[in-house]
Amino acid sequence: MSDDSFIREVNDEMRREQAQKLWDRFGPALLVIAILVVLGTAAFVGYRYWDETRANRSGDAFSQALKLANDGKNDDALAALDQLEKDGYGAYPLLARMRAATVKANKGDVDAAVKDFDEVAADTAIPQGLRDMARLRAALLLVDHGSFADVSSRVEALTSDTNTLRH
C-alpha cells in the first residue's frame, strides 16, 4: 500500500511539474491573449454604443424637425433641418437636405426648393436612386411652377430603360 501511495505522489508531483512548466512557458501569453480579448470586446461595445448614440441623437433631431414642419412652424423646422444637415450622422444630413427643400416648397419658395433638389441630384457622392428621386421631386414642383423644358430636362434621364423610375 505504501508503494502505491509513493507512486501516486511521484506521479502527482511529475504532473504538477509539467503543468508548472507549461504555465511558465505559455501562461504569460495566455494572460496577454485574455486581456486583449477583454479589451477588444470592451472597445467594440463602447464603439457600438457611441455609434448608436450618435444615430439616435440625429434621429431624434430629425423627428423633432418633422414635427415642427407638420405643425406649420416652417422657419423653426428649416433651422432644425439646417442644423441637422451640419451636425447629423449617417444618412440624416441627406434626409435633412431633402426635407428642407420640401418645407421650402410648402412655404411657397418653390425656386429655392427646386435649387436644393437640383443640388442633391448633382451630388455624385449620393446614391443614384436618391439623386433620381431629387430630380423627380424637382420636376414635380416645376409641373405647376415651371416650363415644360424645365420639367423635361429633369425627367429625361429618368426615362432610360435601365432607370428604375422610368414608369
N, C-alpha and C positions, 0 to 999 in steps of 0.2 A: 504494500500500500504506500509505503514511503517512497518507493521508486516512482510510482505513478504521480504522486504529488510533486516530486522533484522534476520529473519530465514535464509535467504541466507548467510548473513555474518557469522552467527554462524556455518552453515554447511561448509562454506569455511574455517573457522578457524579450525574446527574439522578435516577436510581433510588435511589441512596444518600441523596440529599437528601430525596426523597419518603418513603422509609422512615423517615428520621430525624424528619421532620415528623409522620408517623403515630405513631411511637413517643413523641415528645414530647407529642402530643395524647392518645393513648389508652393509653400504656404504664402510667402510674400506676393507671389504672382497672383494667387487666388484672391488674396485680400485686395490687391490693386484692381483686379477684374470686377470683384464685387462692388467696390467703391465706384468704379467707372459706370457700372450698370445703374447703381442708385443715382449717381449724379446725372447720367444721361436721361434717365426716366424723369427726374425732377426738372431738368431743363426742358424736356419735351412737354410735360404737363404745364409748366409755367408759361412756355411759349403759346401753347394752345389756349390757355386761359387769357393771356394778353390779347391774342388774335380775336378770340370770341368777344372779349370786352369791347374792343375797337369796333367790331362789326355790329354789336348790339347798340353801342352808342350812336353809330351812324344810322342804324335802322330806326332807333327812337327819334332821332332828329328828323329823318325823312317822314316818319309817321306824323310828327308834330307839324311839319310844313304842309303835309297833305291836309291835315285837319284845318289849319289856318286857311288854306285855299278853298276848301269846301265850305267854310264858314263865311266866305266872301271877304276875308281880310287879305286881299291880294298883295298889298305892299309889304305886310309882315311876312307873308308866305314867300315873296320874292327875296326878302332879306334872309330868311332862314335857308332857302334853297341856295342862295349865293354863298352863304357861309358853309353849307354842306358841300358845295362844289369845291371849295378851297380846302376844307379840313376833312372831308369824308373819306371813308375807307372802302376798298373793294369797288363794286360797281355803283355805289351810291353817288359819286360825283357825276357820272354819266346820267343816271336817273334824275338827278337834280337839274342838270342842264336841260334835259328833255321836258321835265315837268315845269321848269321855269318858263320855257317857251310856250307851253300850253297856258300857263297862268297869264302870260303877257297877251296871248290871243284872247283869252276870256276877258281880260281887262280892256281890250279894244286896240291894243298896239300890235296889229297884225304884221306890220313891216318888221318890227323887232323880232317877233316870233318866227317869221319866215327866215330872217337872217340867222337866228340861233339854230333853227333846224338845218339850214344850209351849212352852217359851220360844223355841226355834228356829222352831216353827210359827207363833208370834205375831209374829215379827220381819219386818216388811214390807220391810226392806232386802235380804232374802234372796230369791232367785228362787222363784217359786211352786212349781216342781217339787220343789225341795229342802224347802220348807215342807210340801208334801204328804207327802213321804217321812218327815219327822219326825212328822207326825200319824199316819201308818200305823205307824211304829215304836212310838210311844206306845201305840197301840191294841193292837198285837200283845203288848206287855208286859202290858197290862191284861186280855187274854183270860184269863190264868192268875191274875192278882193283883188284879183289879178287878171291878166290876159290869158288867152289860150296858149300863146307862145310861152308864157311863164310856166303854166301847168305842164305843157308838153315837154319843155326842157328838163323838167324834174322827173317825169314818169317814163320818159323814153328808155332810160336804162333799165327800168323795171320790166319792160316788155320782152326782153330776150328769152329764148327758150330755156335757158339754164337758170333763170331767176325764179326763186320760189314765190315771189309776189306777182307773177305775170298774169294771173287770172283775176 
